[in-house]
Amino acid sequence: MIRKQILRLMILVLCALASVSLYAQDHSRNWENGNIVSVTEVHLKDGMFNAYINDLNKVWRKFMEQQKKDGNVVAYAIYSNVAAREGEPDLILTVTYPNWATFDLGADYFDSVREKVLGSAEEARTANINRGELRTIGSQYTLQQINFED
């Protein structure tokens, strides 16, 4: 009888200790939001790798460089999936923005970037090619970087 009471007491003490450890977990915030990263997965049509890379170099890169000069883009990159399996993208494009406010710049800002980079709307139209013949866009998603505080 005494053994059962001691066993019950030990179980009760262990349960109490386990519940205390749950409440003792650190819930402080020792991090801050960082940059925003936009990711685009690109599936290239057969034989269109060079044509698409050349188009990115002619148009997309120039837009990114202007936005970097303006302080609205931190970095951008193109990654080639060198061993893409069925259904996986051939390229991954990333753009890193300093904050969410850059998503609210509006049409006037992007029209001014277009004019700086490509000239008039007509010049931009002639510089563009039918990208649908080169690629299809897969997933697109946006990530929030988390930075630890010291």
WOHUKA-V853064 format. One line per field, one symbol per residue. burial: # if it has 16 or more other C-alpha atoms within 10 Angstrom, else .. A space follows every 10 residues. Layout:
BEGIN
burial->???
END
This chain:
BEGIN
burial->.......... .......... .......... ....###### ####....#. .#..#...#. ########.. .###.#.... ........## ##.####.#. .......... ..##..##.. .......... ...##..... ..........
END
